[in-house]
Amino acid sequence: MLINPETLADALETAPSWAKVALTMPSQRLREDARLEIGKHLYEVIYQPGEDDQQLALPL
């Protein structure tokens, strides 16, 4: 997968809505939780195996 601004923008669009909203909250704890959730989401979207990939994923 090619990582470019469009790929990241598409991934952000599918991030959980609560996390996107929580980034703007006055509570530092909520902002930190949201930052972590969006980071996890971006990581999963970017580094998930492709649909046409013939290699099996290793168990975690």
Secondary structure, DSSP 4 states (H G I P E B T S, - for coil): ----HHHHHHHHHTS-HHHHHHTT-S-HHHHHHHHHHHHHHHHHHHHSPPTT--SPPPP-
